[in-house]
Amino acid sequence: MEEAQTNVMSFTPYPRKWIEKSPKPDAVSKENGFTAVSYNLLADCAVRNLVGYHSYVAKHALYMDFRLPRILKELAELDGDIVAMQEVEGEVFFKGLAPALGKLGYKGVHLQRRDDLGLSLFFKTSKFSLLDQKCCTLHDLAETTLQVTPMSTEQRNEVRTYIERPSAFLLAKLKHKGTNQVLTVGNIHTVWDSMQYQTVTLLQVISAVRELVAFAGGVQQPHLILGDFNSIPGGPVYRYMNDGKLDEEMKKILRQEEPVEVPDVGSWQLLDLLPTDSLTRNPMQCKSAYFEIMGKEPSITNCDDACQDGRFDGCLDYIWYSYESLSALGVLETPSSEPIMRFHALPSDLFPSDHIPIKAQFRFNMQTPQSVI
């Protein structure tokens, strides 16, 4: 216990600069708005299953008994009104996050995944009250999306093997106490072990966005989706979210993936099994908070060498918002590559997860129909 206290007392979250929209928002906009944080915590079960972490992280610093006190210190400093977390094991939520954040004025909801890489969503009770929540598995949502596509039983079963991954989506409908506006939040963690099959990730995101808009009560209602998208800027998933559709260039890239094959029947590109309308229209009509404020995405939100196949460093985490009903006011700048890579990769003495938390501030635009309850 004494060692854990010494560990956290000696830790100071890495300093980061707040970047505001120009011209700077007024005090009323800030008071009538809110901040949102997304943070992938790196679950212990992931550390145990991926030997790469053990090659560059000190043994005593690998697991949550060392990292969680530091994460909690980060969360206290981040001070988000809404905090979406990925890779949260049940024990970490119930015995660690919920009690500690409860003392800071938060309440939380949790979605437990079968692989224990759960999702948690916390909100400040001084700012919000919980109206409704919904837990979804992304492969179930994806299968619903594909129901309209004619397929043989054999073909559908083979497609199922591609999309049945333990990935999840946690939805919450929150009432903002300052404005009485209702905000719907989606916390997402797409499949990571098939980044070479971006069509699977795209299908998950398409399905999640549809579910988010439906749960919100329509595209005109304030909503945002944040989390670990396991997709880099400029890739198919990013282009779909940012551009609202998938262009021919991105389709060409996705068609280079390994096809879905059914013995004695044939083979198909998974992309060609997606409903056409799902590729040509993103119902969310969204913007990225970081791109809106800074004109670019963070250079790095994830840095690891988990599989010992070369260090990965890039942007995988985003906060997307419905720009008709919300405006982005500011974001928390992410650190440069130097401190992130100082100890080869993350986690490290400076950063207690292999992801960097991101934060954005928003205000509600004019009152939207049915948004006040």
PyMOL commands that set and color helices and strands:
alter all, ss='L'
color gray80, all
select helices_A, chain A and resi 2-9+27-31+44-49+52-56+59-61+64-78+90-102+138-146+153-163+198-216+236-243+248-254+270-273+276-280+289-294+337-341
alter helices_A, ss='H'
color red, helices_A
select strands_A, chain A and resi 18-20+33-40+82-88+106-111+118-124+128-137+168-176+182-189+223-228+260-262+266-268+286-288+302-304+312-314+317-322+326-332+358-364
alter strands_A, ss='S'
color yellow, strands_A
deselect
rebuild
show_as cartoon
